[in-house]
Amino acid sequence: QVHLVESGGGLVQAGGSLRLSCEASGRTLSRYTMGWFRQAPGKEREFVARINWSGQFTYYEDYVKGRFTISRDDAKNTVYLQMNSLKPEDTAVYYCAADLAPFRIGSREADFGSWGKGTQVTVAS
């Protein structure tokens, strides 16, 4: 298993930006797809973005496409989510997750088996 710790959440005005970080320990991330998910109050958890093991391929859900950017720094064993043009509907707890099947292509939500405890993002209107 891998231990994931998210940070960087907080309160921001609509239109503002935040950068979330997910630092891993216990295992190097360089062979694994990493993802970000979120869960708003009273709603189910939803997928936000993922980045493949090499960093070459990324995928975003439509509701964040063009505003959020996922990246990784394997030297720091850390994955990032840059969030720009934030909207009140982006308010949620954001979770980092790892798909621990090495070099998997096209990870689905069910493939992400290791999760952090989340960081709260609140966007005020």
PyMOL commands that set and color helices and strands:
alter all, ss='L'
color gray80, all
select helices_A, chain A and resi 88-90+109-111
alter helices_A, ss='H'
color red, helices_A
select strands_A, chain A and resi 3-7+10-13+18-25+33-39+46-51+58-60+68-73+78-83+92-99+114-115+119-124
alter strands_A, ss='S'
color yellow, strands_A
deselect
rebuild
show_as cartoon
